Amino acid sequence: MAFEIPKITYSGEIKEIALGQTDRLVTVGGESSYPFHLFEGEMPHLPRIAMEVYDCAPQEWPQAILEPFQDVIDNPVAWAKKCINKFNAELICLRLASTDPNGLDKSADEVAPVVKEVAEAIEVPLIVWGCEDDEKDAEVLTKIAEVCQDKRLILGPATDKNYKKIGAVAIAYKHTVVASTPIDINLAKQLNILLGDLGLPDEQIIVDPNTGGCSLGYGIEYTYSVMERDRQAALTQQDKKLQFPMIANFATDVWKKKEVKISQKEDPKLGDEANRGVLLEALTGVTLLLAGADLLIMRHPEAIKLVRSMANKLSGH
């Protein structure tokens, strides 16, 4: 008697969300089974990877991550172009680090021209990520949405504190919103409901379960379990308010961990610090893909290569 693999019957599927402008769309989502369970359902779009770019020269980055971008670190446009032309970035995530009230505290008027310049210089979809201060992000992202009204940006993070302002401009100018909540399935669902009640169409929402503080070895198991429950509710319980693609923005957290920053000279048993950082980012990325992430925001080109290779193998490409 032939062995038959037990299969789950899925009653729901993840929404397909098209990101970017019409002539260069990147589509995420569309799964009708758990991640990479191709023996049970379909995964029409492989997970995508956005490369991270800062709007100002980053501070306190380890040398291993500075090295690939050393020649463009002070120029966001050149940095974004290098990510696309040399490292084959599918999307760009422009982090507005300069707007942080605890840092340079640049205003919306100061950073909006930079974002517009980057948006006009690239053809791939552009994610614009704020400084994660609710009030400042509402002010800055609102201005950027207006200045780049024809670029169909992905704006985030939108939280329960500022979703009304960010959601309103996304509706007006047809941008996509990253709905961000602390790692909690009920809060994620609630914010999706609030954005829908505001009038934002489903096809302009992607979900950020807030994986940033959960790199490998630092709470990844809890993050994984919440993302897994999200997918279970979406696919087997027909919870339409959880049937959205998920984005994982975790590179910033990975590259600030002590295990990445300690040099081999300081602690020889840890091995080469450059390889250490690459592997930590890559392993975290693969883990989040297996948990259900449709879009990763990553930093090191070698880590991205490893994650892409694994995704291709898991999907049979």
BELWOUR-V49596 format. One record per residue. N is the residue number from 1. RES is the residue in one small letter. BURIAL is I if it has 9 or more other ideal C-beta (glycine too) atoms within 8 Angstrom, else O. Layout:
N_RES_BURIAL + N_RES_BURIAL
This chain:
1_m_O + 2_a_O + 3_f_O + 4_e_O + 5_i_O + 6_p_O + 7_k_O + 8_i_I + 9_t_O + 10_y_I + 11_s_O + 12_g_I + 13_e_I + 14_i_I + 15_k_I + 16_e_I + 17_i_I + 18_a_O + 19_l_I + 20_g_I + 21_q_O + 22_t_O + 23_d_O + 24_r_I + 25_l_I + 26_v_I + 27_t_I + 28_v_I + 29_g_I + 30_g_I + 31_e_I + 32_s_I + 33_s_I + 34_y_I + 35_p_I + 36_f_I + 37_h_I + 38_l_I + 39_f_O + 40_e_I + 41_g_I + 42_e_O + 43_m_I + 44_p_O + 45_h_I + 46_l_O + 47_p_I + 48_r_I + 49_i_I + 50_a_I + 51_m_I + 52_e_I + 53_v_I + 54_y_I + 55_d_I + 56_c_O + 57_a_O + 58_p_I + 59_q_O + 60_e_O + 61_w_O + 62_p_I + 63_q_O + 64_a_I + 65_i_I + 66_l_I + 67_e_O + 68_p_O + 69_f_I + 70_q_O + 71_d_O + 72_v_I + 73_i_I + 74_d_O + 75_n_O + 76_p_I + 77_v_I + 78_a_I + 79_w_I + 80_a_I + 81_k_I + 82_k_I + 83_c_I + 84_i_I + 85_n_O + 86_k_O + 87_f_I + 88_n_O + 89_a_I + 90_e_O + 91_l_I + 92_i_I + 93_c_I + 94_l_I + 95_r_I + 96_l_I + 97_a_I + 98_s_I + 99_t_I + 100_d_I + 101_p_O + 102_n_O + 103_g_O + 104_l_O + 105_d_O + 106_k_O + 107_s_O + 108_a_I + 109_d_O + 110_e_I + 111_v_I + 112_a_I + 113_p_O + 114_v_I + 115_v_I + 116_k_I + 117_e_I + 118_v_I + 119_a_I + 120_e_O + 121_a_O + 122_i_I + 123_e_O + 124_v_I + 125_p_I + 126_l_I + 127_i_I + 128_v_I + 129_w_I + 130_g_I + 131_c_I + 132_e_O + 133_d_I + 134_d_O + 135_e_O + 136_k_I + 137_d_I + 138_a_I + 139_e_I + 140_v_I + 141_l_I + 142_t_I + 143_k_I + 144_i_I + 145_a_I + 146_e_I + 147_v_I + 148_c_I + 149_q_O + 150_d_O + 151_k_I + 152_r_I + 153_l_I + 154_i_I + 155_l_I + 156_g_I + 157_p_I + 158_a_I + 159_t_I + 160_d_O + 161_k_O + 162_n_I + 163_y_I + 164_k_O + 165_k_I + 166_i_I + 167_g_I + 168_a_I + 169_v_I + 170_a_I + 171_i_I + 172_a_O + 173_y_I + 174_k_O + 175_h_I + 176_t_I + 177_v_I + 178_v_I + 179_a_I + 180_s_I + 181_t_I + 182_p_O + 183_i_I + 184_d_O + 185_i_I + 186_n_O + 187_l_I + 188_a_I + 189_k_I + 190_q_I + 191_l_I + 192_n_I + 193_i_I + 194_l_I + 195_l_I + 196_g_I + 197_d_O + 198_l_I + 199_g_O + 200_l_I + 201_p_O + 202_d_O + 203_e_O + 204_q_I + 205_i_I + 206_i_I + 207_v_I + 208_d_I + 209_p_I + 210_n_I + 211_t_I + 212_g_O + 213_g_O + 214_c_I + 215_s_I + 216_l_I + 217_g_O + 218_y_I + 219_g_O + 220_i_I + 221_e_O + 222_y_I + 223_t_I + 224_y_I + 225_s_O + 226_v_I + 227_m_I + 228_e_I + 229_r_I + 230_d_I + 231_r_I + 232_q_I + 233_a_I + 234_a_I + 235_l_I + 236_t_I + 237_q_I + 238_q_O + 239_d_I + 240_k_O + 241_k_O + 242_l_I + 243_q_I + 244_f_I + 245_p_I + 246_m_I + 247_i_I + 248_a_I + 249_n_I + 250_f_I + 251_a_I + 252_t_I + 253_d_I + 254_v_I + 255_w_I + 256_k_O + 257_k_I + 258_k_O + 259_e_I + 260_v_I + 261_k_I + 262_i_I + 263_s_O + 264_q_I + 265_k_O + 266_e_O + 267_d_O + 268_p_O + 269_k_O + 270_l_I + 271_g_O + 272_d_O + 273_e_I + 274_a_I + 275_n_O + 276_r_I + 277_g_I + 278_v_I + 279_l_I + 280_l_I + 281_e_I + 282_a_I + 283_l_I + 284_t_I + 285_g_I + 286_v_I + 287_t_I + 288_l_I + 289_l_I + 290_l_I + 291_a_I + 292_g_I + 293_a_I + 294_d_I + 295_l_I + 296_l_I + 297_i_I + 298_m_I + 299_r_I + 300_h_I + 301_p_I + 302_e_O + 303_a_I + 304_i_I + 305_k_O + 306_l_I + 307_v_I + 308_r_I + 309_s_O + 310_m_I + 311_a_I + 312_n_I + 313_k_O + 314_l_O + 315_s_I + 316_g_O + 317_h_O
